[in-house]
Amino acid sequence: MTSGTGIAGRAVPAGDSGGTATMRFTKWGGRLHWCYPLEPLGSDEHGHWFGARAGILLRRGDEEPVRQRHDFLTLVPSAGD
């Protein structure tokens, strides 16, 4: 399985291999804020859809990871600021 990276709150899929992506939110000066893995689900007229299952680990900055208690979706618009 391959992995992708995201910058400033953007997730970038690992390509068409069905791999994972990493969502990375940064704050002032490029400091890491939140970081967690996502599964690319597909794209439509709204943008790129990613999903995560309950039980994944989310990490905020240098803090200990926390386990996500429910599934969730993330939409990354195809265009915009």
C-alpha positions in Angstrom: 0.0 0.0 0.0 1.3 3.4 -0.9 0.7 6.7 0.9 0.2 10.3 0.0 0.6 13.5 1.8 -1.4 16.7 2.3 -0.3 20.2 2.9 -2.1 22.9 4.9 -5.3 21.0 5.3 -5.3 19.4 1.8 -5.2 15.6 1.3 -3.5 14.3 -1.7 -4.4 10.8 -2.9 -1.6 8.3 -3.5 -2.6 7.8 -7.1 -4.9 5.3 -8.6 -3.4 2.4 -6.7 -6.2 2.4 -4.1 -3.7 3.4 -1.4 -4.2 5.8 1.5 -3.8 9.6 1.9 -2.7 11.6 4.8 -4.6 14.7 5.9 -2.2 17.3 7.5 -3.4 20.5 8.9 -0.8 23.1 9.8 -0.9 26.3 11.8 1.2 29.4 12.2 4.7 29.0 10.8 3.9 25.5 9.4 3.5 23.9 12.8 1.7 20.6 12.6 -1.9 20.8 13.9 -3.9 17.6 13.0 -2.7 14.6 11.0 -4.5 11.4 10.2 -4.9 8.7 7.4 -7.8 8.7 5.0 -9.0 6.3 2.3 -9.7 7.9 -1.1 -13.3 7.2 -2.0 -13.7 9.0 -5.4 -14.3 12.3 -7.0 -17.4 14.1 -8.3 -18.5 17.6 -9.2 -18.0 18.7 -5.6 -14.3 17.5 -5.3 -12.4 14.6 -3.8 -14.0 12.5 -1.1 -12.0 10.7 1.6 -13.2 8.5 4.4 -12.0 7.2 7.7 -13.3 4.3 9.9 -13.9 4.3 13.6 -10.7 3.3 15.4 -8.1 5.2 13.4 -5.6 7.3 15.2 -5.6 11.1 14.9 -2.7 13.1 16.2 -2.7 16.8 17.1 0.7 18.3 16.9 3.1 16.6 19.3 0.3 15.2 21.6 -0.4 11.6 22.0 -2.7 10.1 19.3 -6.4 9.8 20.0 -8.6 7.0 18.7 -11.6 8.2 16.5 -14.9 6.8 17.9 -16.9 7.0 14.6 -16.6 6.9 10.9 -16.3 10.2 9.0 -16.0 11.8 5.6 -13.8 14.6 4.3 -14.4 16.6 1.1 -11.5 18.4 -0.5 -13.0 20.8 -3.1 -11.4 20.6 -6.6 -11.2 24.4 -6.7 -11.2 27.3 -4.3 -9.0 29.2 -1.9 
